[in-house]
Amino acid sequence: VFSLGVHYQLQEDDHYPYPDKTDLKTSPEEHIDTQVFVFGTVEAMSEERNTATIRIDTDEGPFTADINRFSTQKNVESGGIVQVYGTFQEEYLIEANNVRVVNPSGSSDMYKYMVSVVGAIFVMALFFRYWRFNARTLGFEMR
């Protein structure tokens, strides 16, 4: 199993051919006319110009990028998270080929967490309905 992990790490460039978002921030001029795939938080949108500004978080700190051909019919609000696939045109400008909404608004995270908590409680209740903890053996046994 360890060797599979090492092999995958050595072949990482073949699996993910896009530049790292930290590289886009630190040396954007090297990636002009390169295909990029990034996630970002929507900060502003313009219906008239069909553009958006997104904040991309990196290890070196966040930066903003302008997205051309950003369809405002994506039903996303400011604070929502999108993934963008496109061409890095110039410094911090991406010509989008495809935009997908991950979270339509900032409050989507709370909804996901609450649904996950309800699901976890349901799974735990179902588990302990058929299993019980045995303190002597420090294990679970069927009821």
C-alpha positions in Angstrom: 0.0 0.0 0.0 2.9 2.4 0.8 4.4 1.8 -2.6 1.1 2.7 -4.3 1.1 6.0 -2.4 4.6 6.7 -3.5 3.8 5.9 -7.1 0.8 8.1 -7.0 2.8 11.0 -5.6 5.4 10.6 -8.3 2.8 10.6 -11.0 0.8 13.5 -9.6 1.5 15.9 -12.5 -0.1 13.4 -14.9 -3.3 13.2 -12.7 -3.7 16.9 -12.2 -2.2 18.8 -15.2 -3.3 22.3 -14.0 -1.1 24.8 -12.2 -1.3 25.0 -8.5 -3.3 28.0 -7.2 -0.3 29.1 -5.1 1.7 29.2 -8.4 -1.0 31.3 -10.0 -0.7 33.9 -7.2 3.1 34.0 -7.0 4.0 33.9 -10.7 0.9 34.6 -12.8 2.9 35.6 -15.9 4.2 32.0 -16.2 0.7 30.6 -16.7 -0.8 32.9 -19.3 -2.7 30.9 -21.9 -2.7 27.8 -19.6 -5.8 25.8 -18.7 -6.6 26.3 -15.0 -9.0 24.7 -12.6 -9.7 26.7 -9.4 -12.3 27.0 -6.6 -13.2 30.4 -5.3 -15.7 32.5 -3.3 -17.8 34.9 -5.3 -17.2 38.5 -4.2 -18.9 40.4 -7.0 -20.9 39.7 -10.2 -21.8 41.9 -13.2 -24.8 40.8 -15.3 -24.1 43.5 -17.9 -20.5 42.4 -18.6 -21.1 38.7 -17.8 -18.2 38.6 -15.4 -17.5 37.9 -11.7 -14.7 38.4 -9.2 -13.8 35.5 -7.0 -11.4 35.2 -4.1 -9.1 32.2 -4.3 -7.5 31.0 -1.0 -3.9 29.8 -1.2 -1.1 28.9 1.3 0.4 32.3 0.5 -2.8 34.1 1.3 -5.9 34.9 -0.8 -6.0 36.7 -4.2 -8.8 37.8 -6.4 -9.4 36.8 -10.0 -11.8 38.2 -12.6 -13.8 35.6 -14.5 -15.0 36.4 -18.0 -18.0 34.5 -19.5 -19.4 33.9 -16.0 -23.1 33.1 -16.5 -25.2 35.0 -14.0 -27.9 32.4 -14.4 -25.8 30.0 -12.3 -28.0 31.0 -9.3 -25.1 31.9 -7.1 -24.9 34.8 -4.7 -22.0 36.8 -3.3 -20.3 34.5 -0.8 -21.1 31.4 -2.8 -18.4 29.0 -3.9 -17.8 28.1 -7.5 -15.3 26.0 -9.4 -14.0 27.5 -12.6 -12.3 25.7 -15.5 -10.9 28.0 -18.2 -7.8 29.7 -19.7 -5.6 32.0 -17.6 -5.6 35.0 -20.0 -3.5 37.6 -18.2 -2.6 38.5 -14.7 -5.6 37.3 -12.6 -8.1 37.1 -15.5 -9.6 33.7 -16.4 -11.7 33.1 -19.5 -14.2 30.5 -18.2 -15.0 27.5 -20.3 -17.1 26.0 -17.5 -18.4 27.3 -14.2 -20.1 25.0 -11.6 -21.7 26.1 -8.4 -20.5 24.3 -5.3 -22.4 26.3 -2.7 -24.9 28.9 -4.0 -24.5 31.1 -0.9 -22.5 31.4 2.3 -25.3 29.8 4.3 -25.2 26.6 2.4 -22.4 25.3 4.7 -24.7 25.5 7.7 -27.4 23.5 5.9 -24.9 20.8 5.0 -23.6 20.6 8.5 -27.1 20.3 10.0 -28.1 17.6 7.6 -24.9 15.7 8.4 -25.6 15.9 12.1 -29.1 14.6 11.7 -27.8 11.8 9.5 -25.0 10.9 12.0 -27.6 10.7 14.8 -29.8 8.5 12.7 -26.9 6.1 11.9 -25.7 6.0 15.5 -29.3 5.2 16.7 -29.6 2.4 14.1 -26.1 1.0 15.0 -26.9 0.9 18.8 -30.2 -0.7 18.1 -28.5 -3.8 16.9 -25.2 -3.6 18.8 -24.1 -2.9 22.4 -20.8 -2.0 24.0 -19.3 -4.7 26.3 -17.0 -2.9 28.8 -15.3 -6.2 29.8 -14.0 -7.0 26.4 -13.9 -3.4 25.2 -15.8 -4.3 22.1 -19.2 -4.4 20.5 -21.5 -7.4 20.4 -24.9 -8.2 18.9 -27.9 -7.7 21.0 
